[in-house]
Amino acid sequence: MEEEKEGPLKEISSGVKKREIDLNALFPEKGYDLNRLFPDDETKRFLYELKRNKKEIERLIKSLDLEED
């Protein structure tokens, strides 16, 4: 199973380490710097979740197709 690539751990204000999301690794087919285009951590998290949800939905549809056969 393919893992989403995230960047190095980043220290947040509460002292807990949080993994920084690398949008360029998450969407390698794009020809521009997505990290510079979307510098906001909230937006990066949203796009990461969106990609993850898309994969889960595709797996669900595939399993439903298999059950119909």
Number of C-alpha atoms within 10 A of each C-alpha: 3 4 7 14 15 15 12 12 12 13 12 10 7 6 8 9 12 12 12 16 21 18 24 17 15 17 15 11 8 11 8 10 11 17 15 10 9 13 11 10 12 10 11 18 14 11 17 20 12 12 14 13 12 12 12 12 12 11 12 12 12 11 11 11 10 9 8 6 5
